[in-house]
Amino acid sequence: MERGPGFTVAVMTAGQVTEPLTVGQLAARAAVRTDTIRYYEREGLLPAPRRTDGDHRRYGPADLDRLLFIRGAQRLGLRLAEIRELLAVRDTGTCACEPAETLLRRHVTEIGTEIERLAALRAELLAMLTAMPGPDCPDPLPGTWCPPALSQPGRR
């Protein structure tokens, strides 16, 4: 299943499910842990499964499809609350493209902000490395890791 350049996930598609699956089988086919499935059920992301007479969970193709959708959205960095919104639209049978576009645009903006924050952090760390005196570094001041010359007010 392709999910963008350089991103391939080898999992079974929902159309390949021909008989009810146990929670372990569903987990294996979606490449998640069984406790993840139970968590998604508690959170309302997955509907309560059918149960056998012995009270064992049984899942079908729609459950695998929904689980793959959730995992794919998580790989894009969407939060569970956002995924829940998309699933609610998807459950109506309406195309989820418009709300997905809004969420993805917001997420791209958040990523841009985080990249800027990380670039500033990188620059600060590189400046600290440049200012380090090297092998002749004096002992740091108590409570700091900087030598006295680097700990003066006005210096970073």
N, C-alpha and C positions, 0 to 999 in steps of 0.2 A: 504494500500500500504506500504510495508516494505522498509525501506531505511537504514538498518543497525541495529546492536544490540541496543535494547532499543529505537528505533526510529520508531514510527508508525504514519502515517498520515491518518486520516479518511476523504477521499474525494472521489468523484465520478470519475470513470475512463472515459476516452474519449469514449470508446466503448459503454457506457451507454447513450450517447447523441443520441436521435433519431429525434429531431426536432430543428430548429434554436433557439439559446438562445439570450436573451437580455444581455446587459452588466451587469445588476444586477444579472441575473441568472448565467452567467459565473463566475462572482466574487464570488458568494455564493458557487458554486461547486468547485472552486479552493481555497477557503478560503483566498481571497484577497479583497481589497477595489476596488471599481469601478475606482477611480482615479489612482490606480496602473495600471490597464489595459490601461487606456488612456495614461499614462506615457510611458508604454512599447510600445504602438503604435507610439507615438511621437519619441521615441528613436530607432525605427526600429526593436525592438525585436519581436513584434507581427505585422503581416501584417495588412494593412487597412482592416477592416471588410466589408462584404457586407452591403448594406443599403436598407432599405425599401423605398417605394414611399414617405413615410413621413420622410425620412432621418434618421431613427433609425438604430442603429448598430444591426447586426445579426451575430452570431458566430456559428460555427459548431464543430464537434469532433476534427478536426485538431487543431483548436484554443485552445480548452481545453487541448489537449495533449501537445501543445507547452508551454502553460502557466504552466502546471504541471512540465514540464521539467525545465523551468526557475526557478520556486520556489524550486525544488529539488536541482538544482545547487547552488542556493543562500544559502540553508541550509548547503551545504558543504563549504560555505565561499567563493565561487567564486565571483569575481566582474562582473558587468554587461558587461564590455568590454570582459572579458574572456568567458562569456556565449554567447555573440554575435559571437565570433570566433567559438565556438562549434556549434551554430545554423547554421552558414554558411556552415560548413562541413556537418552537419546533413541534411541540405536542398538539398545537392547534391545527397543524397541517399547513400553516402559513409559512412562506419562505422566511427563513431567519437571516437573510442576507443584510437587510437594513440595520437591524439591531447589532448584528455581528460587525458590520462596517464601523458603526459608532464605537463599539467596544475596542476594536482593533486600532482605530485611529487614536483613541485615548491611550491605549497601551503603547503605541509607537511614540507618542509624546512623552509618556513616562520613561520609556527607554532612553529617549534623547536626553531627558533631564538627568537620568542616572549616569549616562555616558559623560555628560559635562561634569557632574560631581566627581566621578572617578578620574577624569582627566585633571581636575584641580588637585585632587589628592595625590595623583602621580607626580604632578609638578612640585607639590610641597615636599614629597618624599625625596625626589631628586635634588631639590635645593638643600635639604637636610644632609643628604649624602655628600654633596659637593662641599658643604661647610665643615664636614668632619675632618679633624686634624690628621688622621691616619694612624700609623703604628705608635707614634709618640703621644698618644692621647692621655691627658692627665686624668686622675681619678675624678669621678663625677661628684657634684655637690650632693649632700645628703637629701634623699627624697626625689632625686632626678636621675636621669641617665646621661645628662649633658655635662661636659666639663665646664668649669667656671667661665671660660671665655665665651662659650655659646649660650650661657644661661643669663647673660646680662639683660636688663630691661631694654626693650626696643628691638631685641633680636629674636628671631624665631628658631 
